[in-house]
Amino acid sequence: MSPEDRSSSTSSGSEEQTPLLSDVDDSYVVHTGDGGVDEVEDEISIRKGLLWRLYVSHFLSTWNMRSYEFTILLFAKAFPHSLLPTSIRGILTNGATLLLSPAIGRWVDRNASRFYTMKITILVQRAAIVIGCILWIILFLTPLSPSSSSSQSLRLNSNSDDYGLPPAIISSTPPHMHISKNLIVAILMVLGILERMCAVGNNLVMERDWVPTMASEVSSPPLHRLNAIMRRIDLVSKILAPVFVSVIAIRTSPACLAAVTAVVNLATVGVELMAARSAWERCSVLKLAREAKGPASDLDSGAVADDEEGSAVAVAVAVAVAVAVAASARENHAKTTSSLALYFSSSACLASLSSALQSFSVLSLSGPMTTYLLTRHYSLSLITTARTAISAVEIASTLVFPLAASFLSSSSTDPMAILGLTGVTLQLALLVPCFAALLLIPAKLPEGVNPAEAYPLYTVLIFVFLGLSRLGHWTHNMAVQQIVQTRVAARRRVEFSGVEMAFVSAAEIGRWAAAAVWSRPEQFGGVAGMGLGSVVVIWGLFVGWMVVVRRGRGKGRGRGVVRIE
């Protein structure tokens, strides 16, 4: 019997009879006071060896996700005159995430073994990335056939050396072989959907299940500090992975970039799996089977019980991605309704929505903004340098956040509310001058004019205020993350977060749809204006959440799922 099976067979009865931390001496050091381990003041220290295994697994996951995410510049290389292809990819990817994230959350919650869900997301994600990189190589090493350029057909066995690969590789293919460029792009978009699904699943497992299961406000490190460390790892990857990708793109060719990305993914998948498995095996609370879901544990409002096995949900997700996302939505209608009921009845709903809607704004160096800057002839090296500096500001937010949380904990009853409001207010105030500078650069520049040289002051204002606004963005994001972790019942936390990810994807669909409808570079100012407006809405939602929570405290418990006592 495998370790996963042994963990899955753990009965709920044994969990009720045994204190949660009674057998975790291999993962924790428990410092007890006069009252023993059950006292709230007692400190539970997570061993450093376990933490480092968790950090390594998370770093490799975020590194490969961020590096493949930044290869969106390959779309700019393949389609240099329009934002439309990248926008279509963004809409399709986030559309699938919108419909399938709740199902992924239910799948994670229903699988008794926490390592099984982690393993599946890692393996499938890496397979999608490697296959996608192979298709990018095919796309870039085979230029358009002169005889069929109108149909966007690629001619294999070309003698052209424009793409930086040895002629011997190209000459190994049959002569006069043609393949549709549009077909390859379509397959790449399907693989992008699958990769995003796995990234969502991995994120839910790690940040909304493993981390809050291991840590609490009385552990060492406490939950807010561990959240900040995990976010810091993500942001370090956000710095290093794009720099790594950009250096390869500048010094070699798009095909070589795709090849290196595939090799790195293949080389690190084993290390990531071993680190995750080792962390799981060394932590007894992670090895405990999740609490079984049944009618008795559903929402009091009469939510429909899930009646399918977790593995069937996983198969349904894969089939839906490959065949029809809409069909999956119809089949999971009842379960989606149950998940939405859970989400909107929770006291964390408005705060969660405020974080989810952050994805609508294009005022960050994400795909639409990066593609826009490239089409306006900003150099890739400048964008990479700006992205690195902005990511340094984002990492600084993960250092400031736990210090601020610790300071406010001694003087405030709800430090996360204060930090969340401060973060989104700072973000809004700094994005206003960034947006103004973006509009002041003329929409139509003469051919060959570099806007960074022609308008250096406006360029500096755009990048500086855009970067500083990320301090507020991530402060708000980490505050909301902890609000969800502490106000939603543990047995429903991942399912709740799956619905939150669906709203994140809905916001991203809106962003990509706006970029697709107004796809000409000179129309980007309007899209940026809508992004600024969305931040105003986010501010209003979070203020609304604070008002509702304070009124609820005045009446006792308030409504919905509340903090676990």
C-alpha positions as CSV (number, residue, x, y, z in Angstrom):
1,M,0.0,0.0,0.0
2,S,1.4,3.4,-1.0
3,P,1.9,6.2,1.5
4,E,-0.9,8.1,-0.3
5,D,-3.3,5.2,0.2
6,R,-2.4,4.8,3.8
7,S,-3.1,8.5,4.4
8,S,-6.3,8.3,2.5
9,S,-7.5,5.4,4.7
10,T,-7.1,7.3,7.9
11,S,-10.5,7.3,9.6
12,S,-12.3,10.4,10.7
13,G,-12.9,8.7,14.1
14,S,-9.2,8.5,14.8
15,E,-8.8,12.2,14.0
16,E,-11.5,13.0,16.6
17,Q,-9.8,10.9,19.3
18,T,-6.2,12.1,18.7
19,P,-5.1,15.7,19.1
20,L,-4.0,17.1,15.7
21,L,-0.4,17.8,16.8
22,S,0.1,14.8,19.1
23,D,2.2,12.8,16.6
24,V,3.9,15.5,14.7
25,D,7.2,15.5,16.6
26,D,9.1,14.9,13.3
27,S,7.7,18.2,11.8
28,Y,7.1,20.5,14.8
29,V,8.6,21.5,18.1
30,V,5.9,22.3,20.6
31,H,6.8,24.8,23.3
32,T,4.2,24.5,26.1
33,G,3.3,26.8,28.9
34,D,1.8,25.9,32.2
35,G,-1.4,24.8,30.7
36,G,0.0,22.3,28.2
37,V,-0.3,22.1,24.4
38,D,-3.9,23.0,24.3
39,E,-3.4,26.6,25.4
40,V,-3.7,29.3,22.8
41,E,-0.5,31.0,24.0
42,D,1.6,27.9,23.2
43,E,4.0,28.2,20.3
44,I,4.2,25.5,17.6
45,S,7.4,25.7,15.7
46,I,7.6,24.2,12.2
47,R,11.0,22.6,11.6
48,K,13.3,24.4,9.2
49,G,13.9,21.2,7.1
50,L,10.2,20.9,6.4
51,L,10.0,24.6,5.5
52,W,12.9,24.4,3.1
53,R,11.4,21.5,1.3
54,L,8.1,23.5,1.0
55,Y,10.1,26.5,-0.3
56,V,12.0,24.5,-2.9
57,S,8.8,22.9,-4.3
58,H,7.0,26.3,-4.5
59,F,10.0,28.0,-6.0
60,L,10.3,25.5,-8.9
61,S,6.6,25.6,-9.5
62,T,6.5,29.4,-9.7
63,W,9.7,29.6,-11.7
64,N,8.4,27.4,-14.4
65,M,5.0,29.0,-14.4
66,R,6.5,32.5,-14.6
67,S,9.0,31.6,-17.3
68,Y,6.3,30.0,-19.5
69,E,4.0,32.9,-18.8
70,F,6.6,35.4,-20.0
71,T,7.1,33.5,-23.2
72,I,4.0,35.4,-24.3
73,L,6.5,37.5,-26.1
74,L,6.7,34.7,-28.6
75,F,3.2,35.7,-29.7
76,A,4.6,39.2,-30.2
77,K,7.3,37.7,-32.3
78,A,4.9,35.6,-34.3
79,F,2.3,38.3,-34.7
80,P,4.2,41.7,-34.4
81,H,1.5,44.0,-35.7
82,S,-1.5,43.2,-33.5
83,L,-2.6,42.5,-29.9
84,L,-5.4,40.3,-31.1
85,P,-3.7,36.8,-31.0
86,T,-2.5,37.4,-27.4
87,S,-5.9,38.7,-26.5
88,I,-7.7,35.6,-27.9
89,R,-5.3,33.4,-26.0
90,G,-6.0,35.3,-22.8
91,I,-9.8,35.1,-23.3
92,L,-9.8,31.4,-24.0
93,T,-7.4,30.6,-21.1
94,N,-9.3,32.6,-18.6
95,G,-12.7,31.5,-19.9
96,A,-11.7,27.9,-19.1
97,T,-10.4,29.0,-15.7
98,L,-13.7,30.8,-15.0
99,L,-15.8,27.7,-15.7
100,L,-13.5,25.1,-14.3
101,S,-11.9,26.6,-11.2
102,P,-14.8,25.7,-8.9
103,A,-14.6,22.1,-10.1
104,I,-10.8,22.1,-9.5
105,G,-11.4,23.4,-5.9
106,R,-14.0,20.6,-5.3
107,W,-11.6,18.1,-6.7
108,V,-8.8,19.2,-4.4
109,D,-11.2,19.3,-1.3
110,R,-12.6,15.8,-2.1
111,N,-9.2,14.0,-2.5
112,A,-8.2,12.6,0.9
113,S,-4.5,12.6,0.0
114,R,-3.0,16.1,-0.2
115,F,0.1,14.9,-2.1
116,Y,-1.9,13.2,-4.9
117,T,-3.5,16.5,-5.9
118,M,-0.1,18.2,-5.8
119,K,1.5,15.5,-7.9
120,I,-1.2,15.6,-10.6
121,T,-1.0,19.3,-11.0
122,I,2.8,19.3,-11.3
123,L,3.0,16.4,-13.9
124,V,0.2,17.6,-16.2
125,Q,1.4,21.2,-16.1
126,R,5.0,20.2,-17.1
127,A,3.7,18.0,-19.9
128,A,1.6,20.8,-21.3
129,I,4.6,23.2,-21.2
130,V,7.0,20.8,-22.9
131,I,4.6,19.9,-25.7
132,G,3.9,23.6,-26.1
133,C,7.6,24.4,-26.4
134,I,8.0,21.7,-29.1
135,L,5.2,23.3,-31.1
136,W,6.8,26.8,-30.7
137,I,10.1,25.3,-32.1
138,I,8.2,23.9,-35.1
139,L,6.5,27.2,-35.6
140,F,9.7,29.3,-35.6
141,L,12.0,27.0,-37.5
142,T,9.6,26.7,-40.5
143,P,9.0,30.0,-42.3
144,L,5.9,30.6,-44.4
145,S,5.7,28.7,-47.6
146,P,5.9,31.2,-50.5
147,S,3.4,29.1,-52.5
148,S,0.7,29.2,-49.8
149,S,1.3,32.2,-47.7
150,S,-2.3,33.3,-47.9
151,S,-3.3,30.2,-45.9
152,Q,-0.6,30.7,-43.3
153,S,1.1,27.4,-44.2
154,L,4.6,26.6,-42.9
155,R,7.1,24.9,-45.1
156,L,9.3,22.3,-43.3
157,N,12.7,21.4,-44.7
158,S,13.5,25.1,-45.4
159,N,17.1,26.1,-45.9
160,S,16.4,29.5,-44.2
161,D,18.6,30.2,-41.2
162,D,16.5,33.2,-40.0
163,Y,15.5,31.3,-36.8
164,G,18.9,30.4,-35.5
165,L,18.7,26.6,-35.7
166,P,21.2,24.4,-37.5
167,P,20.2,23.4,-41.0
168,A,20.8,19.7,-40.1
169,I,17.7,19.8,-37.8
170,I,15.6,21.3,-40.6
171,S,16.9,18.9,-43.3
172,S,15.9,15.9,-41.3
173,T,12.2,16.5,-42.2
174,P,10.6,15.3,-45.4
175,P,10.9,17.8,-48.3
176,H,8.0,20.1,-49.2
177,M,6.1,19.1,-46.1
178,H,3.5,21.8,-45.1
179,I,1.7,22.4,-41.8
180,S,-0.8,25.0,-40.9
181,K,0.4,27.9,-38.8
182,N,-3.1,28.5,-37.5
183,L,-3.4,24.8,-36.4
184,I,-0.2,25.1,-34.4
185,V,-1.4,28.3,-32.7
186,A,-4.8,26.7,-31.9
187,I,-3.0,23.7,-30.3
188,L,-0.8,26.1,-28.3
189,M,-3.9,27.8,-27.0
190,V,-5.4,24.5,-25.9
191,L,-2.2,23.6,-24.1
192,G,-2.2,27.1,-22.5
193,I,-5.6,26.3,-21.1
194,L,-4.4,23.0,-19.7
195,E,-1.3,24.7,-18.2
196,R,-3.4,27.4,-16.6
197,M,-5.8,24.8,-15.1
198,C,-2.9,23.0,-13.4
199,A,-1.3,26.3,-12.2
200,V,-4.7,27.2,-10.6
201,G,-4.8,23.7,-9.0
202,N,-1.2,23.9,-7.7
203,N,-1.8,27.4,-6.3
204,L,-5.0,26.2,-4.5
205,V,-3.2,23.2,-3.0
206,M,-0.2,25.1,-1.8
207,E,-1.5,28.5,-0.7
208,R,-5.0,27.6,0.4
209,D,-4.5,24.1,1.8
210,W,-0.9,23.1,2.7
211,V,0.1,26.5,4.2
212,P,-2.9,27.2,6.4
213,T,-3.0,23.5,7.5
214,M,0.6,23.7,8.7
215,A,0.6,27.2,10.2
216,S,-1.6,29.4,12.4
217,E,-1.3,32.7,14.2
218,V,0.3,30.9,17.2
219,S,2.8,28.9,15.1
220,S,6.4,29.8,14.4
221,P,6.6,31.2,11.8
222,P,3.0,32.5,12.1
223,L,0.6,32.3,9.2
224,H,1.0,35.9,8.1
225,R,4.8,35.5,7.9
226,L,4.6,32.2,6.1
227,N,2.2,33.7,3.6
228,A,4.6,36.6,3.0
229,I,7.5,34.2,2.5
230,M,5.5,32.1,-0.1
231,R,4.5,35.3,-1.9
232,R,8.2,36.5,-1.8
233,I,9.2,33.3,-3.5
234,D,6.6,33.9,-6.2
235,L,7.8,37.4,-6.7
236,V,11.5,36.4,-6.8
237,S,10.5,34.0,-9.6
238,K,8.7,36.8,-11.2
239,I,12.0,38.8,-11.3
240,L,14.4,36.0,-12.3
241,A,12.4,34.0,-14.7
242,P,11.5,36.9,-17.1
243,V,15.2,38.1,-16.9
244,F,16.3,34.6,-17.8
245,V,13.8,34.4,-20.6
246,S,14.6,37.8,-21.9
247,V,18.4,37.2,-22.0
248,I,17.9,34.1,-24.0
249,A,15.4,35.8,-26.3
250,I,17.8,38.7,-26.9
251,R,21.0,36.7,-27.4
252,T,19.6,33.7,-29.4
253,S,16.3,33.2,-31.2
254,P,12.6,32.4,-30.4
255,A,13.1,28.7,-31.2
256,C,16.1,28.4,-28.9
257,L,14.1,30.2,-26.1
258,A,11.3,27.5,-26.5
259,A,13.9,24.7,-26.4
260,V,15.6,26.0,-23.3
261,T,12.2,26.4,-21.5
262,A,11.4,22.8,-22.3
263,V,14.7,21.5,-21.1
264,V,14.5,23.5,-17.8
265,N,11.0,22.1,-17.2
266,L,12.2,18.5,-17.8
267,A,15.2,18.9,-15.6
268,T,13.3,20.3,-12.6
269,V,10.1,18.3,-12.5
270,G,11.8,15.5,-10.6
271,V,13.3,17.8,-8.0
272,E,10.0,19.6,-7.4
273,L,8.1,16.3,-7.0
274,M,10.7,14.9,-4.5
275,A,10.7,18.1,-2.5
276,A,6.9,18.1,-2.3
277,R,6.7,14.5,-1.4
278,S,9.4,14.8,1.2
279,A,7.6,17.8,2.8
280,W,4.3,15.8,2.8
281,E,5.9,12.7,4.3
282,R,7.6,14.7,7.1
283,C,4.5,16.6,8.1
284,S,1.9,14.5,10.0
285,V,-0.9,17.1,9.7
286,L,-0.5,17.1,5.9
287,K,-0.6,13.3,5.8
288,L,-3.9,13.2,7.7
289,A,-6.8,12.5,5.3
290,R,-9.0,15.4,4.6
291,E,-12.3,15.5,6.4
292,A,-14.9,13.6,4.4
293,K,-17.6,15.6,2.7
294,G,-21.2,14.5,3.2
295,P,-24.6,16.0,3.6
296,A,-23.9,16.7,7.3
297,S,-21.0,18.9,6.4
298,D,-22.7,20.9,3.7
299,L,-23.9,24.4,4.0
300,D,-26.8,25.1,6.3
301,S,-28.5,26.8,3.3
302,G,-29.1,23.4,1.7
303,A,-26.2,23.1,-0.7
304,V,-26.2,20.2,-3.1
305,A,-23.9,17.4,-2.0
306,D,-21.0,16.3,-4.3
307,D,-21.6,12.7,-5.3
308,E,-18.8,11.9,-7.7
309,E,-15.3,10.6,-6.9
310,G,-12.4,13.1,-7.0
311,S,-10.7,11.2,-9.8
312,A,-13.8,11.5,-11.9
313,V,-13.7,15.2,-11.5
314,A,-10.1,15.3,-12.6
315,V,-11.0,13.3,-15.8
316,A,-13.9,15.6,-16.4
317,V,-11.6,18.6,-16.2
318,A,-9.2,17.1,-18.8
319,V,-12.0,16.1,-21.2
320,A,-13.6,19.5,-20.9
321,V,-10.4,21.3,-21.7
322,A,-9.8,19.2,-24.8
323,V,-13.4,18.9,-26.0
324,A,-15.9,21.5,-24.7
325,V,-15.7,23.8,-21.8
326,A,-19.4,24.7,-22.1
327,A,-20.5,21.1,-21.8
328,S,-18.6,20.7,-18.6
329,A,-20.3,23.9,-17.2
330,R,-23.8,22.3,-17.9
331,E,-22.9,19.0,-16.3
332,N,-21.5,20.8,-13.2
333,H,-24.3,23.3,-12.9
334,A,-25.7,21.9,-9.6
335,K,-22.2,21.7,-8.0
336,T,-21.3,25.2,-9.3
337,T,-24.5,26.5,-7.7
338,S,-23.4,24.9,-4.4
339,S,-20.0,26.5,-4.7
340,L,-21.4,29.9,-5.5
341,A,-23.8,29.6,-2.5
342,L,-20.8,28.9,-0.3
343,Y,-18.9,31.9,-1.7
344,F,-21.6,34.5,-1.5
345,S,-22.8,33.4,2.0
346,S,-19.3,33.9,3.4
347,S,-18.3,36.9,5.5
348,A,-15.1,37.1,3.4
349,C,-17.0,37.4,0.1
350,L,-16.6,41.2,-0.6
351,A,-12.9,41.2,0.4
352,S,-12.3,38.2,-1.9
353,L,-14.1,39.9,-4.8
354,S,-11.9,43.0,-4.3
355,S,-8.8,40.9,-4.7
356,A,-10.2,39.0,-7.7
357,L,-11.0,42.1,-9.6
358,Q,-7.4,43.3,-9.5
359,S,-6.8,41.1,-12.6
360,F,-9.0,43.4,-14.8
361,S,-6.6,46.3,-14.8
362,V,-3.9,46.4,-17.5
363,L,-1.9,48.9,-15.4
364,S,0.9,46.4,-14.6
365,L,3.6,44.8,-16.7
366,S,1.4,41.9,-17.6
367,G,0.7,40.5,-21.0
368,P,-1.4,43.4,-22.6
369,M,0.9,46.1,-21.2
370,T,4.1,44.3,-22.3
371,T,2.7,43.6,-25.7
372,Y,1.6,47.3,-26.0
373,L,5.0,48.6,-25.0
374,L,6.7,46.3,-27.6
375,T,4.4,47.5,-30.4
376,R,5.2,51.1,-29.4
377,H,8.9,50.3,-30.0
378,Y,10.0,50.2,-26.4
379,S,13.0,47.9,-26.3
380,L,12.7,44.5,-24.7
381,S,15.8,45.3,-22.5
382,L,14.1,48.4,-21.1
383,I,10.9,46.5,-20.4
384,T,12.9,43.7,-18.7
385,T,14.8,46.2,-16.6
386,A,11.6,47.9,-15.6
387,R,10.0,44.6,-14.8
388,T,13.0,43.7,-12.6
389,A,12.8,46.9,-10.7
390,I,9.1,46.6,-10.2
391,S,9.4,43.1,-9.0
392,A,12.0,44.3,-6.4
393,V,9.3,46.7,-5.1
394,E,6.9,43.8,-5.0
395,I,9.4,41.7,-3.0
396,A,9.8,44.7,-0.6
397,S,6.0,44.5,0.0
398,T,6.5,40.9,1.3
399,L,9.1,42.2,3.8
400,V,7.0,45.1,5.0
401,F,3.8,43.2,5.3
402,P,4.7,40.8,8.1
403,L,6.4,43.6,10.1
404,A,3.3,45.8,9.7
405,A,1.0,42.9,10.6
406,S,3.0,42.1,13.8
407,F,3.0,45.8,14.8
408,L,-0.8,46.2,14.2
409,S,-1.6,42.9,16.0
410,S,-0.7,44.6,19.3
411,S,-2.8,47.7,18.7
412,S,-5.7,46.6,16.4
413,T,-8.4,43.9,16.6
414,D,-8.3,43.4,12.8
415,P,-4.8,44.3,11.3
416,M,-5.7,42.6,8.0
417,A,-8.5,45.1,7.4
418,I,-6.2,48.0,8.0
419,L,-3.5,46.6,5.8
420,G,-5.9,45.8,3.0
421,L,-7.4,49.2,3.0
422,T,-4.0,50.9,3.1
423,G,-2.7,48.8,0.3
424,V,-5.6,49.5,-2.2
425,T,-5.7,53.2,-1.3
426,L,-2.0,53.5,-2.0
427,Q,-2.4,51.6,-5.3
428,L,-5.2,53.9,-6.5
429,A,-3.3,57.1,-5.6
430,L,-0.1,56.0,-7.4
431,L,-1.9,54.7,-10.6
432,V,-3.5,58.2,-11.3
433,P,-0.2,59.9,-12.3
434,C,0.9,56.7,-14.2
435,F,-2.3,56.8,-16.2
436,A,-1.9,60.5,-16.9
437,A,1.7,60.0,-18.2
438,L,0.5,57.2,-20.4
439,L,-2.1,59.5,-22.0
440,L,0.4,62.3,-22.6
441,I,2.5,60.3,-24.9
442,P,1.1,60.9,-28.4
443,A,-1.0,58.0,-29.8
444,K,0.7,58.1,-33.2
445,L,4.4,58.5,-33.3
446,P,6.5,59.0,-36.5
447,E,8.1,55.9,-37.9
448,G,11.3,54.9,-36.1
449,V,10.8,57.2,-33.1
450,N,11.6,55.6,-29.8
451,P,9.2,57.0,-27.2
452,A,11.7,56.3,-24.4
453,E,14.1,58.8,-26.1
454,A,11.5,61.2,-27.3
455,Y,9.5,61.4,-24.1
456,P,11.9,60.4,-21.3
457,L,10.0,62.2,-18.5
458,Y,6.7,60.5,-19.3
459,T,8.4,57.2,-19.7
460,V,10.0,57.5,-16.2
461,L,6.7,58.5,-14.7
462,I,4.9,55.5,-16.2
463,F,7.4,53.0,-14.9
464,V,8.1,54.6,-11.5
465,F,4.5,55.0,-10.5
466,L,3.5,51.7,-12.0
467,G,6.2,50.1,-9.9
468,L,5.3,51.8,-6.7
469,S,1.6,51.0,-7.1
470,R,2.6,47.3,-6.8
471,L,3.5,47.8,-3.2
472,G,-0.1,48.7,-2.5
473,H,-1.4,45.9,-4.8
474,W,0.5,43.1,-3.0
475,T,-0.2,44.5,0.5
476,H,-3.9,44.3,-0.3
477,N,-3.5,40.9,-1.9
478,M,-1.8,39.3,1.1
479,A,-4.2,40.8,3.5
480,V,-7.2,39.4,1.6
481,Q,-5.4,36.0,1.4
482,Q,-5.2,35.8,5.1
483,I,-8.8,37.0,5.6
484,V,-9.9,34.1,3.4
485,Q,-7.6,31.6,5.2
486,T,-9.0,32.6,8.7
487,R,-12.7,33.3,7.9
488,V,-13.6,30.3,5.8
489,A,-14.0,26.8,7.3
490,A,-11.0,24.6,6.6
491,R,-13.1,21.8,5.0
492,R,-14.5,24.4,2.4
493,R,-11.4,26.7,2.0
494,V,-10.1,25.3,-1.3
495,E,-13.6,25.1,-2.8
496,F,-14.2,28.8,-1.8
497,S,-10.8,29.7,-3.3
498,G,-11.8,27.9,-6.5
499,V,-14.8,30.2,-6.9
500,E,-12.5,33.1,-6.2
501,M,-10.1,32.0,-9.0
502,A,-13.2,31.8,-11.3
503,F,-13.8,35.5,-10.6
504,V,-10.1,36.2,-11.1
505,S,-10.4,34.6,-14.5
506,A,-13.6,36.6,-15.3
507,A,-11.7,39.8,-14.6
508,E,-8.8,38.6,-16.8
509,I,-11.3,37.8,-19.5
510,G,-12.6,41.3,-19.3
511,R,-9.0,42.7,-19.6
512,W,-8.2,40.5,-22.6
513,A,-11.6,41.2,-24.2
514,A,-11.0,44.9,-23.9
515,A,-7.5,44.5,-25.4
516,A,-9.1,42.5,-28.2
517,V,-11.9,44.9,-29.0
518,W,-9.6,47.9,-28.8
519,S,-6.6,46.1,-30.2
520,R,-4.8,49.0,-32.0
521,P,-2.0,50.5,-30.0
522,E,-3.5,54.0,-30.2
523,Q,-6.6,52.7,-28.4
524,F,-4.8,51.4,-25.4
525,G,-5.4,54.6,-23.4
526,G,-9.1,53.8,-23.2
527,V,-8.3,50.2,-22.0
528,A,-5.9,51.7,-19.3
529,G,-8.7,54.1,-18.2
530,M,-11.0,51.2,-17.6
531,G,-8.3,49.5,-15.6
532,L,-8.0,52.6,-13.4
533,G,-11.8,52.6,-12.9
534,S,-11.7,49.0,-11.8
535,V,-9.3,49.9,-9.0
536,V,-11.8,52.5,-7.8
537,V,-14.4,49.7,-7.7
538,I,-11.9,47.4,-5.8
539,W,-11.5,50.2,-3.2
540,G,-15.2,50.4,-2.8
541,L,-15.7,46.7,-2.4
542,F,-13.1,46.5,0.3
543,V,-14.5,49.4,2.2
544,G,-17.9,47.7,1.9
545,W,-16.5,44.6,3.4
546,M,-15.1,46.5,6.4
547,V,-18.5,48.1,7.0
548,V,-20.3,44.8,6.8
549,V,-17.9,43.1,9.2
550,R,-18.0,45.9,11.7
551,R,-21.8,45.9,11.7
552,G,-21.8,42.1,12.1
553,R,-19.6,42.4,15.1
554,G,-22.1,44.7,16.6
555,K,-24.8,42.1,16.2
556,G,-22.8,39.2,17.4
557,R,-21.5,36.8,14.8
558,G,-22.8,38.2,11.5
559,R,-23.7,36.0,8.6
560,G,-21.9,33.3,6.6
561,V,-18.9,31.3,7.3
562,V,-16.9,32.9,10.1
563,R,-13.5,32.6,11.7
564,I,-12.9,29.1,13.1
565,E,-12.6,29.3,16.9
